[in-house]
Structure formats: structure tokens, C-alpha cells
Amino acid sequence: MLHNFMELPDQTIISYYDIDNGSVKVYMETPDEKYGFKHATCFLPAENWTDIVGYTEAELDYLKELVESEKHMILEFAQNGGLDDASNF
């Protein structure tokens, strides 16, 4: 199941899927005139990035930093069925 994690001021949406075989798929997309949506996928906990379309190197570096800093939260939420079902949040 897909869960929204956060929306950034530039309308980038970061979402994640429930944990599957110890891995969580994190998907981000940003509205863009040229591409329709820029997007990228990251698999946690390994932080393997794939399917990167439209982001500049600087934008991607920012997203990588952000996902790394929130990794523990995303993994916990994914293990507990999403933000609404996570304990103590």
C-alpha cells in the first residue's frame, strides 16, 4: 500500500510503500513543465536509487540527503502500516 510521507514547498511529494521482504520503496515526484513530473525511486534501507528522471544533480543530492535523514522514520512507518498506524506518533 502507498503512503504519503511529506510534501515539500516546491510540491515534491515523497511517498513510500509498506515494507516488503525487508525493503521499502520510496517514491518522489515533482510537477514539471518539461517532463510532466520529475521522479525518482529509492529502496531502503540500502539507499539504492533508480528510475531518476528530470532532477538536476543538485536537486537529487537534496532528495538523497532528505531521505537519508528521514530514513529511520520511513522504515518505522512502513513496518507499522503507515503514519496513521505508527505507535507514538
Secondary structure as the mmCIF struct_conf table of DSSP 4:
data_model
#
loop_
_struct_conf.conf_type_id
_struct_conf.id
_struct_conf.beg_label_comp_id
_struct_conf.beg_label_asym_id
_struct_conf.beg_label_seq_id
_struct_conf.end_label_comp_id
_struct_conf.end_label_asym_id
_struct_conf.end_label_seq_id
STRN STRN1 LEU A 2 GLU A 7
TURN_TY1_P TURN_TY1_P1 PRO A 9 ASP A 10
STRN STRN2 ILE A 13 TYR A 17
STRN STRN3 ASP A 20 ASP A 20
TURN_TY1_P TURN_TY1_P2 ASN A 21 GLY A 22
STRN STRN4 SER A 23 SER A 23
STRN STRN5 VAL A 24 ASP A 32
TURN_TY1_P TURN_TY1_P3 GLU A 33 TYR A 35
STRN STRN6 GLY A 36 LEU A 44
TURN_TY1_P TURN_TY1_P4 PRO A 45 GLU A 47
STRN STRN7 ASN A 48 VAL A 53
BEND BEND1 GLY A 54 GLY A 54
HELX_RH_AL_P HELX_RH_AL_P1 GLU A 57 GLN A 79
TURN_TY1_P TURN_TY1_P5 ASN A 80 GLY A 81
BEND BEND2 GLY A 82 GLY A 82
HELX_RH_3T_P HELX_RH_3T_P1 LEU A 83 ASP A 85
BEND BEND3 ALA A 86 ALA A 86
TURN_TY1_P TURN_TY1_P6 SER A 87 ASN A 88
#
